[in-house]
Amino acid sequence: MTDDDAFRREIRDWLAAELTDEVRGTGGVGRENQAFGQRLAFTRRLAAAGWSTLAWPVAHGGRGASLSQQVIFHEEYARAGAPSRVDHIGTTMVGPTLIDLGTPEQQRRFLPALAAVEELWCQGYSEPGAGSDLAGVTTRARLDGDRWVLTGQKVWTSLAHVADWCFVLARTAPAPAGGPRSAGLSYLLVPMRQPGITVRPIRQLTGDSEFNEVFFDDAVTEAGLVVGEPGQGWRVAMATLAYERGAATVGQQIGFQRDLDDLVAVARSTGATADPVLRERLTRAWLDLTVLRTHTLRVLREPPPAASSVIKLLWTRWRQGLGELAMDVLAHGDADPAAVQRWQTYFLFSRADTIYGGSNEIQRGIVAERVLGLPRQARG
Ligand SMILES: Cc1cc2nc3c(=O)[nH]c(=O)nc-3n(C[C@H](O)[C@H](O)[C@H](O)COP(=O)(O)OP(=O)(O)OC[C@H]3O[C@@H](n4cnc5c(N)ncnc54)[C@H](O)[C@@H]3O)c2cc1C
């Protein structure tokens, strides 16, 4: 048995022992609030067993797992139908950022609680006037003695309603005349539960509220909770985005396979499989997913330029396509009401896939510049 086989056996055994029906299959696309307390408890058990910080270096409390072990973990996790995790923003975004760019003091303060999923995080980048054009953020922070004082507004802040901390991109100095607009921005770690912060949930197309508006009215954080030098937070903010993707993509695609299998089952139940057009579209969805998975596994080890942009463009198109196909399958006959509800949420939420994490227009811009070598787009 190879080391990887033994590793696969270990995670499989752990999941077989720990995964209960209460959490199996919960969370996921458009269902971030579903069984939240149970999923949090499960994620904490996962953390206690050392699985949630698999990719972190051993020196920082992780397992230092190889890429192939990370892929195996995500494959097994998705195959078992384990719940969607609630620690994603903490363990895959801010944790690795602090490991690479945080001070030893920040690492001591935050990494153990992140690894144990004792503190939940949210990402405070986007604002009403700054999304794709992130350097345009206008939330301000000024140093007042031993603390930063923040004023401004963030928007679309996922999970802010349950988060203990937020990493906030804020302007702490004016951009230098003739210099880049991103200069003068800082990356601050801000406690969410304080009088200066108001979190207002936004009702989504699905009827649920997974993201929020966040208002800072003289909110405070300690002077030492700036990551990187004050005014040089742009580099830190970009580093955080780079950690967001990776081996977890493989697990996501196994989830896609299960979605497709489920839709095929619905199509059988409604008789939609007799429709030649729907049969062809189901088959094409399977083919496209096979190509996507093969491509992802091929480029994961040595990503070519703009690899994560290409993968995002491919998977978002795939998932939106499956949502649209599901609507046509449901229109074919009477499906089980639970299936109707599930696929309507899937269809509606998938509209967001091409917006968050960098919109598809922005991803195509990255491909145009880094792969095709086209001239840089003029920026305002
Ligand atoms: C489900 C969901 C969760 C989110 N979670 C978070 C979160 O937790 N934290 C956070 O900070 N943000 C979050 N966001 C916000 C997300 O990052 C922004 O929505 C995204 O960056 C786009 O910004 P915008 O909405 O302001 O649109 P805009 O930037 O105003 O874009 C509007 C349209 O113009 C297009 N466009 C803009 N610039 C260009 C260009 N240069 N070239 C071509 N086309 C362009 C865009 O592609 C888009 O179609 C979330 C969004 C969604 C939908």
The ligand as an SDF file (V2000), in Angstrom:
LIG
                    3D

 53 58  0  0  0  0  0  0  0  0999 V2000
  -22.5120   35.4140   -3.7620 C   0  0  0  0  0  0  0  0  0  0  0  0
  -21.5260   36.5140   -3.6080 C   0  0  0  0  0  0  0  0  0  0  0  0
  -20.6880   36.5180   -2.4840 C   0  0  0  0  0  0  0  0  0  0  0  0
  -19.7690   37.5620   -2.3170 C   0  0  0  0  0  0  0  0  0  0  0  0
  -18.9980   37.5580   -1.1760 N   0  0  0  0  0  0  0  0  0  0  0  0
  -18.1360   38.5890   -0.9530 C   0  0  0  0  0  0  0  0  0  0  0  0
  -17.3920   38.6710    0.2710 C   0  0  0  0  0  0  0  0  0  0  0  0
  -17.5020   37.8180    1.1430 O   0  0  0  0  0  0  0  0  0  0  0  0
  -16.5740   39.7210    0.4510 N   0  0  0  0  0  0  0  0  0  0  0  0
  -16.4020   40.6930   -0.4980 C   0  0  0  0  0  0  0  0  0  0  0  0
  -15.6070   41.6020   -0.2810 O   0  0  0  0  0  0  0  0  0  0  0  0
  -17.1110   40.6620   -1.6630 N   0  0  0  0  0  0  0  0  0  0  0  0
  -17.9760   39.6400   -1.9020 C   0  0  0  0  0  0  0  0  0  0  0  0
  -18.7190   39.5990   -3.0670 N   0  0  0  0  0  0  0  0  0  0  0  0
  -18.6150   40.7010   -4.0120 C   0  0  0  0  0  0  0  0  0  0  0  0
  -17.8980   40.3690   -5.3050 C   0  0  0  0  0  0  0  0  0  0  0  0
  -16.5170   40.2500   -5.0790 O   0  0  0  0  0  0  0  0  0  0  0  0
  -18.2350   41.4880   -6.3010 C   0  0  0  0  0  0  0  0  0  0  0  0
  -19.6140   41.3770   -6.5870 O   0  0  0  0  0  0  0  0  0  0  0  0
  -17.4280   41.3750   -7.5630 C   0  0  0  0  0  0  0  0  0  0  0  0
  -16.0820   41.6930   -7.3220 O   0  0  0  0  0  0  0  0  0  0  0  0
  -17.9740   42.3280   -8.6780 C   0  0  0  0  0  0  0  0  0  0  0  0
  -18.0620   43.6150   -8.1860 O   0  0  0  0  0  0  0  0  0  0  0  0
  -19.4280   44.4700   -8.3270 P   0  0  0  0  0  0  0  0  0  0  0  0
  -20.5430   43.6120   -7.8290 O   0  0  0  0  0  0  0  0  0  0  0  0
  -19.1910   45.7710   -7.6280 O   0  0  0  0  0  0  0  0  0  0  0  0
  -19.6470   44.6920   -9.8570 O   0  0  0  0  0  0  0  0  0  0  0  0
  -18.8950   45.7590  -10.7870 P   0  0  0  0  0  0  0  0  0  0  0  0
  -17.4340   45.6980  -10.5040 O   0  0  0  0  0  0  0  0  0  0  0  0
  -19.5890   47.0610  -10.6570 O   0  0  0  0  0  0  0  0  0  0  0  0
  -19.1630   45.1370  -12.2010 O   0  0  0  0  0  0  0  0  0  0  0  0
  -20.4280   45.2680  -12.8730 C   0  0  0  0  0  0  0  0  0  0  0  0
  -20.2940   44.5890  -14.2260 C   0  0  0  0  0  0  0  0  0  0  0  0
  -19.2930   45.2410  -15.0000 O   0  0  0  0  0  0  0  0  0  0  0  0
  -18.3010   44.3210  -15.4140 C   0  0  0  0  0  0  0  0  0  0  0  0
  -16.9670   44.9440  -15.3770 N   0  0  0  0  0  0  0  0  0  0  0  0
  -16.4340   45.6520  -14.3580 C   0  0  0  0  0  0  0  0  0  0  0  0
  -15.1700   46.0400  -14.6600 N   0  0  0  0  0  0  0  0  0  0  0  0
  -14.9160   45.5570  -15.9060 C   0  0  0  0  0  0  0  0  0  0  0  0
  -13.7820   45.5940  -16.7630 C   0  0  0  0  0  0  0  0  0  0  0  0
  -12.6620   46.2160  -16.3900 N   0  0  0  0  0  0  0  0  0  0  0  0
  -13.8690   44.9740  -17.9620 N   0  0  0  0  0  0  0  0  0  0  0  0
  -14.9970   44.3230  -18.3430 C   0  0  0  0  0  0  0  0  0  0  0  0
  -16.1070   44.2560  -17.5640 N   0  0  0  0  0  0  0  0  0  0  0  0
  -16.0700   44.8490  -16.3590 C   0  0  0  0  0  0  0  0  0  0  0  0
  -18.3500   43.1950  -14.3920 C   0  0  0  0  0  0  0  0  0  0  0  0
  -17.8550   41.9710  -14.9030 O   0  0  0  0  0  0  0  0  0  0  0  0
  -19.8500   43.1230  -14.1120 C   0  0  0  0  0  0  0  0  0  0  0  0
  -20.4990   42.3650  -15.0970 O   0  0  0  0  0  0  0  0  0  0  0  0
  -19.6590   38.5810   -3.2790 C   0  0  0  0  0  0  0  0  0  0  0  0
  -20.4750   38.5600   -4.4180 C   0  0  0  0  0  0  0  0  0  0  0  0
  -21.4020   37.5540   -4.5760 C   0  0  0  0  0  0  0  0  0  0  0  0
  -22.2810   37.5760   -5.7720 C   0  0  0  0  0  0  0  0  0  0  0  0
  1  2  1  0
  2  3  1  0
  2 52  2  0
  3  4  2  0
  4  5  1  0
  4 50  1  0
  5  6  2  0
  6  7  1  0
  6 13  1  0
  7  8  2  0
  7  9  1  0
  9 10  1  0
 10 11  2  0
 10 12  1  0
 12 13  2  0
 13 14  1  0
 14 15  1  0
 14 50  1  0
 15 16  1  0
 16 17  1  0
 16 18  1  0
 18 19  1  0
 18 20  1  0
 20 21  1  0
 20 22  1  0
 22 23  1  0
 23 24  1  0
 24 25  2  0
 24 26  1  0
 24 27  1  0
 27 28  1  0
 28 29  2  0
 28 30  1  0
 28 31  1  0
 31 32  1  0
 32 33  1  0
 33 34  1  0
 33 48  1  0
 34 35  1  0
 35 36  1  0
 35 46  1  0
 36 37  1  0
 36 45  1  0
 37 38  2  0
 38 39  1  0
 39 40  1  0
 39 45  2  0
 40 41  1  0
 40 42  2  0
 42 43  1  0
 43 44  2  0
 44 45  1  0
 46 47  1  0
 46 48  1  0
 48 49  1  0
 50 51  2  0
 51 52  1  0
 52 53  1  0
M  END
$$$$
